[in-house]
């Protein structure tokens, strides 16, 4: 990321001069001011979820051996998780660190990215209308199902040394 940032800043400097770099820094600061509070709230929520639902509970209901119930819980959690990536990924990290399995996590992430209730009701329906929204939902609905089937298969094909670097505490 630092390399990409340095390259982009160099290109801006060459094309736009120091004024362009200053404008970019102002934009970055504006984004940071908007994103930082929700990021901190997301991390706070993730941390308290680990206390509220300790590893034994998460492992029981969303662990590798939780079966269809774990997949359904992961997908349902993704369906109702509010906020953007600043909230979703800290929660996902907390779930994995507390024992959530790969299948339920795949369901959580893919459902959260494709079919969240909040985005459908607040943004998509009002701005894009019900014909588009319903059509996209019908098509997108199948992707989390395919994801919960395929991600664990592909994940297990990864070398164990790579899988061990994941935040999960599960034992293979």
Backbone as JSON Lines, residues from 0, in Angstrom:
{"i":0,"aa":"X","n":[0.82,-1.19,0.0],"ca":[0.0,0.0,0.0],"c":[0.87,1.26,0.0]}
{"i":1,"aa":"X","n":[1.96,1.22,0.77],"ca":[2.83,2.4,0.79],"c":[3.43,2.65,-0.6]}
{"i":2,"aa":"X","n":[3.8,1.57,-1.28],"ca":[4.34,1.71,-2.62],"c":[3.33,2.31,-3.6]}
{"i":3,"aa":"X","n":[2.09,1.82,-3.53],"ca":[1.04,2.35,-4.4],"c":[0.78,3.82,-4.06]}
{"i":4,"aa":"X","n":[0.72,4.12,-2.76],"ca":[0.52,5.51,-2.34],"c":[1.64,6.41,-2.87]}
{"i":5,"aa":"X","n":[2.88,5.96,-2.72],"ca":[4.03,6.75,-3.19],"c":[3.95,6.97,-4.7]}
{"i":6,"aa":"X","n":[3.57,5.94,-5.44],"ca":[3.44,6.06,-6.89],"c":[2.35,7.05,-7.26]}
{"i":7,"aa":"X","n":[1.19,6.96,-6.62],"ca":[0.08,7.87,-6.92],"c":[0.46,9.31,-6.56]}
{"i":8,"aa":"X","n":[1.08,9.51,-5.42],"ca":[1.5,10.86,-5.03],"c":[2.52,11.4,-6.04]}
{"i":9,"aa":"X","n":[3.43,10.56,-6.49],"ca":[4.42,11.0,-7.49],"c":[3.74,11.42,-8.79]}
{"i":10,"aa":"X","n":[2.76,10.63,-9.24],"ca":[2.03,10.96,-10.47],"c":[1.27,12.26,-10.29]}
{"i":11,"aa":"X","n":[0.6,12.44,-9.15],"ca":[-0.13,13.68,-8.88],"c":[0.84,14.86,-8.86]}
{"i":12,"aa":"X","n":[1.98,14.67,-8.22],"ca":[2.97,15.74,-8.14],"c":[3.44,16.17,-9.53]}
{"i":13,"aa":"X","n":[3.69,15.19,-10.4],"ca":[4.15,15.49,-11.76],"c":[3.03,16.16,-12.57]}
{"i":14,"aa":"X","n":[1.82,15.64,-12.46],"ca":[0.71,16.15,-13.28],"c":[0.09,17.43,-12.74]}
{"i":15,"aa":"X","n":[-0.06,17.52,-11.42],"ca":[-0.81,18.62,-10.83],"c":[0.04,19.55,-9.97]}
{"i":16,"aa":"X","n":[1.26,19.17,-9.69],"ca":[2.12,19.98,-8.85],"c":[1.78,19.81,-7.38]}
{"i":17,"aa":"X","n":[2.4,20.65,-6.57],"ca":[2.2,20.57,-5.12],"c":[0.75,20.88,-4.74]}
{"i":18,"aa":"X","n":[0.06,21.72,-5.52],"ca":[-1.35,22.01,-5.24],"c":[-2.2,20.74,-5.32]}
{"i":19,"aa":"X","n":[-1.88,19.87,-6.27],"ca":[-2.6,18.61,-6.39],"c":[-2.36,17.71,-5.2]}
{"i":20,"aa":"X","n":[-1.12,17.67,-4.72],"ca":[-0.79,16.85,-3.54],"c":[-1.54,17.39,-2.32]}
{"i":21,"aa":"X","n":[-1.56,18.71,-2.14],"ca":[-2.28,19.31,-1.01],"c":[-3.77,19.0,-1.11]}
{"i":22,"aa":"X","n":[-4.33,19.1,-2.31],"ca":[-5.75,18.78,-2.5],"c":[-6.03,17.31,-2.15]}
{"i":23,"aa":"X","n":[-5.11,16.44,-2.55],"ca":[-5.24,15.02,-2.2],"c":[-5.19,14.78,-0.7]}
{"i":24,"aa":"X","n":[-4.3,15.49,-0.03],"ca":[-4.21,15.36,1.43],"c":[-5.49,15.86,2.1]}
{"i":25,"aa":"X","n":[-6.07,16.95,1.57],"ca":[-7.33,17.45,2.12],"c":[-8.44,16.41,1.94]}
{"i":26,"aa":"X","n":[-8.49,15.78,0.76],"ca":[-9.48,14.74,0.52],"c":[-9.28,13.54,1.45]}
{"i":27,"aa":"X","n":[-8.01,13.19,1.66],"ca":[-7.7,12.07,2.56],"c":[-8.13,12.39,3.99]}
{"i":28,"aa":"X","n":[-7.87,13.6,4.42],"ca":[-8.25,14.0,5.77],"c":[-9.77,14.0,5.93]}
{"i":29,"aa":"X","n":[-10.48,14.47,4.9],"ca":[-11.94,14.48,4.94],"c":[-12.48,13.06,5.05]}
{"i":30,"aa":"X","n":[-11.93,12.14,4.26],"ca":[-12.36,10.74,4.34],"c":[-12.05,10.15,5.71]}
{"i":31,"aa":"X","n":[-10.88,10.45,6.24],"ca":[-10.49,9.94,7.56],"c":[-11.45,10.44,8.64]}
{"i":32,"aa":"X","n":[-11.8,11.72,8.58],"ca":[-12.75,12.28,9.57],"c":[-14.1,11.58,9.51]}
{"i":33,"aa":"X","n":[-14.54,11.23,8.29],"ca":[-15.84,10.55,8.16],"c":[-15.75,9.08,8.55]}
{"i":34,"aa":"X","n":[-14.66,8.42,8.19],"ca":[-14.55,6.97,8.39],"c":[-14.08,6.58,9.79]}
{"i":35,"aa":"X","n":[-13.27,7.41,10.42],"ca":[-12.69,7.03,11.71],"c":[-13.73,6.73,12.79]}
{"i":36,"aa":"X","n":[-14.75,7.57,12.98],"ca":[-15.73,7.24,14.03],"c":[-16.42,5.9,13.8]}
{"i":37,"aa":"X","n":[-16.85,5.63,12.57],"ca":[-17.55,4.37,12.31],"c":[-16.59,3.2,12.38]}
{"i":38,"aa":"X","n":[-15.33,3.41,12.01],"ca":[-14.33,2.35,12.13],"c":[-14.1,1.99,13.59]}
{"i":39,"aa":"X","n":[-13.96,3.0,14.42],"ca":[-13.77,2.75,15.86],"c":[-15.0,2.08,16.47]}
{"i":40,"aa":"X","n":[-16.19,2.5,16.04],"ca":[-17.41,1.86,16.53],"c":[-17.47,0.4,16.08]}
{"i":41,"aa":"X","n":[-17.1,0.15,14.83],"ca":[-17.09,-1.23,14.32],"c":[-16.12,-2.11,15.09]}
{"i":42,"aa":"X","n":[-14.95,-1.58,15.38],"ca":[-13.97,-2.35,16.15],"c":[-14.44,-2.55,17.59]}
{"i":43,"aa":"X","n":[-15.07,-1.53,18.14],"ca":[-15.63,-1.66,19.49],"c":[-16.72,-2.71,19.54]}
{"i":44,"aa":"X","n":[-17.58,-2.7,18.53],"ca":[-18.64,-3.7,18.45],"c":[-18.04,-5.09,18.31]}
{"i":45,"aa":"X","n":[-17.02,-5.22,17.47],"ca":[-16.38,-6.52,17.28],"c":[-15.76,-7.02,18.58]}
{"i":46,"aa":"X","n":[-15.09,-6.13,19.3],"ca":[-14.48,-6.53,20.56],"c":[-15.49,-6.95,21.61]}
{"i":47,"aa":"X","n":[-16.59,-6.22,21.7],"ca":[-17.61,-6.58,22.69],"c":[-18.36,-7.83,22.28]}
{"i":48,"aa":"X","n":[-18.48,-8.09,20.96],"ca":[-19.11,-9.33,20.52],"c":[-18.31,-10.54,20.96]}
{"i":49,"aa":"X","n":[-16.98,-10.4,21.0],"ca":[-16.15,-11.51,21.44],"c":[-16.39,-11.82,22.92]}
{"i":50,"aa":"X","n":[-16.71,-10.8,23.7],"ca":[-17.0,-11.02,25.11],"c":[-18.42,-11.56,25.28]}
{"i":51,"aa":"X","n":[-19.35,-10.97,24.53],"ca":[-20.75,-11.37,24.61],"c":[-20.96,-12.8,24.14]}
{"i":52,"aa":"X","n":[-20.31,-13.16,23.07],"ca":[-20.44,-14.51,22.51],"c":[-19.05,-15.15,22.48]}
{"i":53,"aa":"X","n":[-18.63,-15.75,23.59],"ca":[-17.28,-16.32,23.68],"c":[-17.07,-17.46,22.67]}
{"i":54,"aa":"X","n":[-15.8,-17.85,22.47],"ca":[-15.47,-18.85,21.47],"c":[-16.31,-20.12,21.51]}
{"i":55,"aa":"X","n":[-16.64,-20.59,22.68],"ca":[-17.44,-21.81,22.77],"c":[-18.8,-21.65,22.11]}
{"i":56,"aa":"X","n":[-19.41,-20.5,22.3],"ca":[-20.73,-20.23,21.72],"c":[-20.62,-20.07,20.21]}
{"i":57,"aa":"X","n":[-19.67,-19.25,19.76],"ca":[-19.49,-19.04,18.32],"c":[-19.12,-20.35,17.66]}
{"i":58,"aa":"X","n":[-18.21,-21.11,18.27],"ca":[-17.81,-22.39,17.71],"c":[-18.97,-23.37,17.61]}
{"i":59,"aa":"X","n":[-19.84,-23.35,18.6],"ca":[-21.0,-24.27,18.59],"c":[-21.96,-23.92,17.47]}
{"i":60,"aa":"X","n":[-22.26,-22.64,17.31],"ca":[-23.28,-22.24,16.36],"c":[-22.76,-21.84,14.97]}
{"i":61,"aa":"X","n":[-21.47,-21.5,14.88],"ca":[-20.92,-21.09,13.59],"c":[-19.6,-21.78,13.27]}
{"i":62,"aa":"X","n":[-19.22,-22.77,14.04],"ca":[-17.95,-23.46,13.83],"c":[-17.99,-24.4,12.64]}
{"i":63,"aa":"X","n":[-16.87,-25.05,12.4],"ca":[-16.76,-25.98,11.27],"c":[-17.78,-27.1,11.34]}
{"i":64,"aa":"X","n":[-18.14,-27.53,12.53],"ca":[-19.06,-28.65,12.69],"c":[-20.51,-28.21,12.91]}
{"i":65,"aa":"X","n":[-20.81,-26.94,12.67],"ca":[-22.17,-26.44,12.92],"c":[-23.16,-26.78,11.82]}
{"i":66,"aa":"X","n":[-22.66,-27.26,10.7],"ca":[-23.53,-27.71,9.62],"c":[-24.36,-26.61,9.0]}
{"i":67,"aa":"X","n":[-25.55,-26.97,8.56],"ca":[-26.45,-26.03,7.91],"c":[-26.86,-24.89,8.83]}
{"i":68,"aa":"X","n":[-26.96,-25.17,10.13],"ca":[-27.31,-24.11,11.08],"c":[-26.26,-23.02,11.07]}
{"i":69,"aa":"X","n":[-24.99,-23.4,11.08],"ca":[-23.9,-22.42,11.04],"c":[-23.92,-21.59,9.77]}
{"i":70,"aa":"X","n":[-24.17,-22.25,8.65],"ca":[-24.26,-21.54,7.38],"c":[-25.42,-20.55,7.39]}
{"i":71,"aa":"X","n":[-26.56,-21.0,7.91],"ca":[-27.74,-20.13,7.98],"c":[-27.5,-18.95,8.92]}
{"i":72,"aa":"X","n":[-26.85,-19.18,10.05],"ca":[-26.55,-18.09,10.98],"c":[-25.58,-17.1,10.34]}
{"i":73,"aa":"X","n":[-24.56,-17.6,9.67],"ca":[-23.61,-16.72,9.0],"c":[-24.3,-15.85,7.95]}
{"i":74,"aa":"X","n":[-25.15,-16.46,7.15],"ca":[-25.86,-15.72,6.12],"c":[-26.86,-14.73,6.74]}
{"i":75,"aa":"X","n":[-27.55,-15.15,7.79],"ca":[-28.51,-14.25,8.45],"c":[-27.78,-13.06,9.08]}
{"i":76,"aa":"X","n":[-26.63,-13.32,9.68],"ca":[-25.85,-12.22,10.26],"c":[-25.4,-11.25,9.18]}
{"i":77,"aa":"X","n":[-24.99,-11.76,8.04],"ca":[-24.61,-10.9,6.92],"c":[-25.79,-10.1,6.4]}
{"i":78,"aa":"X","n":[-26.94,-10.68,6.41],"ca":[-28.15,-10.03,5.92],"c":[-28.52,-8.81,6.76]}
{"i":79,"aa":"X","n":[-28.26,-8.87,8.05],"ca":[-28.7,-7.78,8.95],"c":[-27.57,-6.87,9.45]}
{"i":80,"aa":"X","n":[-26.31,-7.18,9.12],"ca":[-25.22,-6.34,9.6],"c":[-25.29,-4.97,8.95]}
{"i":81,"aa":"X","n":[-25.41,-3.92,9.74],"ca":[-25.49,-2.57,9.17],"c":[-24.1,-2.02,8.87]}
{"i":82,"aa":"X","n":[-24.06,-0.86,8.25],"ca":[-22.79,-0.18,8.02],"c":[-22.03,-0.76,6.86]}
{"i":83,"aa":"X","n":[-20.89,-0.17,6.62],"ca":[-20.06,-0.59,5.51],"c":[-18.95,-1.51,5.95]}
{"i":84,"aa":"X","n":[-17.87,-1.55,5.19],"ca":[-16.76,-2.43,5.51],"c":[-16.11,-2.09,6.84]}
{"i":85,"aa":"X","n":[-16.27,-0.84,7.29],"ca":[-15.69,-0.42,8.57],"c":[-16.33,-1.16,9.73]}
{"i":86,"aa":"X","n":[-17.54,-1.64,9.53],"ca":[-18.25,-2.39,10.57],"c":[-18.14,-3.88,10.29]}
{"i":87,"aa":"X","n":[-18.37,-4.27,9.04],"ca":[-18.45,-5.68,8.68],"c":[-17.16,-6.44,8.93]}
{"i":88,"aa":"X","n":[-16.03,-5.91,8.49],"ca":[-14.79,-6.67,8.6],"c":[-14.28,-6.81,10.03]}
{"i":89,"aa":"X","n":[-14.38,-5.8,10.88],"ca":[-14.03,-6.06,12.29],"c":[-14.93,-7.12,12.94]}
{"i":90,"aa":"X","n":[-16.23,-7.1,12.59],"ca":[-17.12,-8.14,13.12],"c":[-16.72,-9.5,12.58]}
{"i":91,"aa":"X","n":[-16.43,-9.58,11.29],"ca":[-15.99,-10.84,10.7],"c":[-14.73,-11.36,11.34]}
{"i":92,"aa":"X","n":[-13.77,-10.47,11.61],"ca":[-12.54,-10.86,12.28],"c":[-12.83,-11.4,13.67]}
{"i":93,"aa":"X","n":[-13.72,-10.73,14.39],"ca":[-14.07,-11.19,15.74],"c":[-14.74,-12.56,15.7]}
{"i":94,"aa":"X","n":[-15.61,-12.77,14.72],"ca":[-16.27,-14.07,14.59],"c":[-15.26,-15.18,14.29]}
{"i":95,"aa":"X","n":[-14.34,-14.91,13.36],"ca":[-13.33,-15.92,13.03],"c":[-12.43,-16.2,14.22]}
{"i":96,"aa":"X","n":[-12.01,-15.14,14.91],"ca":[-11.14,-15.32,16.06],"c":[-11.85,-16.06,17.19]}
{"i":97,"aa":"X","n":[-13.19,-16.01,17.2],"ca":[-13.97,-16.69,18.24],"c":[-14.41,-18.09,17.82]}
{"i":98,"aa":"X","n":[-13.98,-18.55,16.66],"ca":[-14.25,-19.93,16.28],"c":[-15.21,-20.15,15.13]}
{"i":99,"aa":"X","n":[-15.64,-19.09,14.45],"ca":[-16.51,-19.29,13.29],"c":[-15.76,-20.02,12.2]}
{"i":100,"aa":"X","n":[-16.44,-20.95,11.56],"ca":[-15.82,-21.74,10.51],"c":[-15.77,-21.0,9.18]}
{"i":101,"aa":"X","n":[-15.07,-21.58,8.24],"ca":[-14.88,-20.97,6.93],"c":[-16.21,-20.88,6.17]}
{"i":102,"aa":"X","n":[-17.02,-21.9,6.19],"ca":[-18.31,-21.88,5.49],"c":[-19.24,-20.79,6.02]}
{"i":103,"aa":"X","n":[-19.48,-20.75,7.33],"ca":[-20.32,-19.68,7.87],"c":[-19.76,-18.28,7.61]}
{"i":104,"aa":"X","n":[-18.42,-18.14,7.66],"ca":[-17.82,-16.84,7.38],"c":[-17.99,-16.47,5.91]}
{"i":105,"aa":"X","n":[-17.88,-17.45,5.02],"ca":[-18.12,-17.18,3.6],"c":[-19.56,-16.73,3.4]}
{"i":106,"aa":"X","n":[-20.49,-17.36,4.1],"ca":[-21.89,-16.95,4.03],"c":[-22.1,-15.54,4.56]}
{"i":107,"aa":"X","n":[-21.44,-15.24,5.68],"ca":[-21.55,-13.9,6.27],"c":[-21.05,-12.82,5.32]}
{"i":108,"aa":"X","n":[-19.83,-12.99,4.81],"ca":[-19.22,-11.97,3.96],"c":[-19.97,-11.81,2.64]}
{"i":109,"aa":"X","n":[-20.28,-12.93,1.99],"ca":[-20.93,-12.81,0.68],"c":[-22.36,-12.28,0.81]}
{"i":110,"aa":"X","n":[-23.09,-12.7,1.82],"ca":[-24.45,-12.16,2.02],"c":[-24.38,-10.69,2.36]}
{"i":111,"aa":"X","n":[-23.45,-10.32,3.24],"ca":[-23.31,-8.91,3.62],"c":[-22.98,-8.03,2.41]}
{"i":112,"aa":"X","n":[-22.21,-8.56,1.49],"ca":[-21.83,-7.77,0.33],"c":[-22.88,-7.77,-0.77]}
{"i":113,"aa":"X","n":[-23.77,-8.73,-0.78],"ca":[-24.71,-8.84,-1.9],"c":[-26.16,-8.51,-1.56]}
{"i":114,"aa":"X","n":[-26.63,-8.87,-0.38],"ca":[-28.08,-8.77,-0.13],"c":[-28.46,-8.23,1.25]}
{"i":115,"aa":"X","n":[-27.76,-7.23,1.75],"ca":[-28.12,-6.71,3.06],"c":[-29.47,-5.99,3.03]}
{"i":116,"aa":"X","n":[-30.23,-6.2,4.06],"ca":[-31.55,-5.58,4.18],"c":[-31.42,-4.06,4.21]}
{"i":117,"aa":"X","n":[-30.48,-3.55,4.99],"ca":[-30.3,-2.11,5.12],"c":[-30.08,-1.44,3.77]}
{"i":118,"aa":"X","n":[-29.16,-1.98,2.98],"ca":[-28.88,-1.38,1.68],"c":[-30.07,-1.49,0.75]}
{"i":119,"aa":"X","n":[-30.77,-2.61,0.79],"ca":[-31.94,-2.78,-0.08],"c":[-33.02,-1.75,0.23]}
{"i":120,"aa":"X","n":[-33.33,-1.59,1.51],"ca":[-34.44,-0.72,1.91],"c":[-34.06,0.75,1.84]}
{"i":121,"aa":"X","n":[-32.87,1.1,2.31],"ca":[-32.49,2.51,2.41],"c":[-31.98,3.07,1.09]}
{"i":122,"aa":"X","n":[-31.26,2.27,0.32],"ca":[-30.61,2.8,-0.87],"c":[-31.16,2.25,-2.18]}
{"i":123,"aa":"X","n":[-31.16,0.95,-2.31],"ca":[-31.44,0.36,-3.61],"c":[-32.88,0.56,-4.06]}
{"i":124,"aa":"X","n":[-33.84,0.2,-3.23],"ca":[-35.24,0.39,-3.63],"c":[-35.59,1.84,-3.94]}
{"i":125,"aa":"X","n":[-35.25,2.81,-3.07],"ca":[-35.62,4.19,-3.37],"c":[-34.91,4.77,-4.6]}
{"i":126,"aa":"X","n":[-33.66,4.4,-4.82],"ca":[-32.91,5.01,-5.9],"c":[-33.0,4.25,-7.23]}
{"i":127,"aa":"X","n":[-33.11,2.94,-7.17],"ca":[-33.1,2.15,-8.4],"c":[-34.45,1.5,-8.72]}
{"i":128,"aa":"X","n":[-35.38,1.54,-7.78],"ca":[-36.72,1.0,-8.03],"c":[-36.83,-0.49,-7.77]}
{"i":129,"aa":"X","n":[-38.07,-0.93,-7.59],"ca":[-38.29,-2.33,-7.23],"c":[-38.02,-3.3,-8.38]}
{"i":130,"aa":"X","n":[-38.28,-2.98,-9.66],"ca":[-37.99,-3.99,-10.7],"c":[-36.51,-4.38,-10.74]}
{"i":131,"aa":"X","n":[-35.64,-3.37,-10.7],"ca":[-34.21,-3.67,-10.71],"c":[-33.8,-4.39,-9.43]}
{"i":132,"aa":"X","n":[-34.25,-3.87,-8.29],"ca":[-33.85,-4.43,-6.99],"c":[-34.27,-5.88,-6.85]}
{"i":133,"aa":"X","n":[-35.5,-6.19,-7.2],"ca":[-35.98,-7.57,-7.09],"c":[-35.22,-8.48,-8.04]}
{"i":134,"aa":"X","n":[-34.99,-8.02,-9.27],"ca":[-34.24,-8.81,-10.24],"c":[-32.83,-9.08,-9.75]}
{"i":135,"aa":"X","n":[-32.14,-8.04,-9.26],"ca":[-30.78,-8.22,-8.76],"c":[-30.76,-9.14,-7.55]}
{"i":136,"aa":"X","n":[-31.76,-9.01,-6.69],"ca":[-31.84,-9.85,-5.5],"c":[-32.04,-11.32,-5.88]}
{"i":137,"aa":"X","n":[-32.88,-11.59,-6.86],"ca":[-33.11,-12.97,-7.3],"c":[-31.81,-13.57,-7.84]}
{"i":138,"aa":"X","n":[-31.09,-12.8,-8.63],"ca":[-29.83,-13.29,-9.19],"c":[-28.76,-13.41,-8.1]}
{"i":139,"aa":"X","n":[-28.65,-12.4,-7.25],"ca":[-27.6,-12.37,-6.22],"c":[-27.82,-13.37,-5.1]}
{"i":140,"aa":"X","n":[-29.06,-13.73,-4.83],"ca":[-29.4,-14.64,-3.74],"c":[-28.62,-15.95,-3.82]}
{"i":141,"aa":"X","n":[-28.37,-16.43,-5.02],"ca":[-27.71,-17.72,-5.19],"c":[-26.2,-17.66,-4.96]}
{"i":142,"aa":"X","n":[-25.63,-16.49,-5.05],"ca":[-24.18,-16.39,-4.9],"c":[-23.7,-16.74,-3.49]}
{"i":143,"aa":"X","n":[-24.34,-16.25,-2.42],"ca":[-23.89,-16.69,-1.09],"c":[-24.02,-18.19,-0.89]}
{"i":144,"aa":"X","n":[-25.03,-18.8,-1.49],"ca":[-25.19,-20.26,-1.37],"c":[-24.03,-20.96,-2.07]}
{"i":145,"aa":"X","n":[-23.69,-20.51,-3.27],"ca":[-22.54,-21.09,-3.97],"c":[-21.26,-20.84,-3.18]}
{"i":146,"aa":"X","n":[-21.16,-19.67,-2.56],"ca":[-19.96,-19.32,-1.8],"c":[-19.78,-20.22,-0.59]}
{"i":147,"aa":"X","n":[-20.85,-20.51,0.15],"ca":[-20.69,-21.36,1.34],"c":[-20.33,-22.79,0.96]}
{"i":148,"aa":"X","n":[-20.62,-23.17,-0.26],"ca":[-20.24,-24.51,-0.72],"c":[-18.8,-24.52,-1.22]}
{"i":149,"aa":"X","n":[-18.45,-23.52,-2.03],"ca":[-17.15,-23.54,-2.72],"c":[-15.98,-23.02,-1.89]}
{"i":150,"aa":"X","n":[-16.2,-22.0,-1.07],"ca":[-15.08,-21.42,-0.32],"c":[-14.41,-22.44,0.6]}
{"i":151,"aa":"X","n":[-15.15,-23.24,1.38],"ca":[-14.44,-24.23,2.22],"c":[-13.63,-25.23,1.4]}
{"i":152,"aa":"X","n":[-14.14,-25.62,0.24],"ca":[-13.42,-26.57,-0.61],"c":[-12.11,-25.96,-1.08]}
{"i":153,"aa":"X","n":[-12.18,-24.75,-1.62],"ca":[-10.99,-24.08,-2.13],"c":[-10.04,-23.73,-0.98]}
{"i":154,"aa":"X","n":[-10.59,-23.3,0.15],"ca":[-9.77,-22.93,1.31],"c":[-8.91,-24.12,1.76]}
{"i":155,"aa":"X","n":[-9.51,-25.3,1.77],"ca":[-8.76,-26.48,2.21],"c":[-7.7,-26.91,1.21]}
{"i":156,"aa":"X","n":[-7.79,-26.41,-0.02],"ca":[-6.76,-26.7,-1.02],"c":[-5.51,-25.83,-0.82]}
{"i":157,"aa":"X","n":[-5.66,-24.74,-0.06],"ca":[-4.51,-23.88,0.23],"c":[-3.52,-24.63,1.11]}
{"i":158,"aa":"X","n":[-2.24,-24.38,0.95],"ca":[-1.26,-25.0,1.85],"c":[-1.54,-24.63,3.31]}
{"i":159,"aa":"X","n":[-1.32,-25.57,4.19],"ca":[-1.6,-25.35,5.62],"c":[-0.85,-24.14,6.16]}
{"i":160,"aa":"X","n":[0.35,-23.91,5.7],"ca":[1.14,-22.76,6.18],"c":[0.41,-21.45,5.88]}
{"i":161,"aa":"X","n":[-0.28,-21.37,4.77],"ca":[-1.04,-20.16,4.43],"c":[-2.3,-20.08,5.28]}
{"i":162,"aa":"X","n":[-2.99,-21.2,5.44],"ca":[-4.22,-21.21,6.25],"c":[-3.93,-20.86,7.71]}
{"i":163,"aa":"X","n":[-2.76,-21.23,8.2],"ca":[-2.41,-20.94,9.59],"c":[-2.22,-19.45,9.86]}
{"i":164,"aa":"X","n":[-2.05,-18.65,8.82],"ca":[-1.86,-17.21,8.99],"c":[-3.18,-16.47,9.13]}
{"i":165,"aa":"X","n":[-4.31,-17.15,8.93],"ca":[-5.62,-16.53,9.05],"c":[-5.91,-16.22,10.52]}
{"i":166,"aa":"X","n":[-6.81,-15.24,10.8],"ca":[-7.11,-14.89,12.18],"c":[-7.88,-15.95,12.93]}
{"i":167,"aa":"X","n":[-8.31,-17.0,12.24],"ca":[-9.11,-18.03,12.87],"c":[-8.32,-18.79,13.92]}
{"i":168,"aa":"X","n":[-9.0,-19.24,14.96],"ca":[-8.36,-20.06,15.99],"c":[-8.67,-21.54,15.8]}
{"i":169,"aa":"X","n":[-9.34,-21.86,14.67],"ca":[-9.73,-23.24,14.46],"c":[-8.5,-24.12,14.23]}
{"i":170,"aa":"X","n":[-8.61,-25.36,14.58],"ca":[-7.54,-26.32,14.36],"c":[-7.91,-27.18,13.16]}
{"i":171,"aa":"X","n":[-6.96,-27.36,12.26],"ca":[-7.22,-28.22,11.09],"c":[-6.7,-29.61,11.31]}
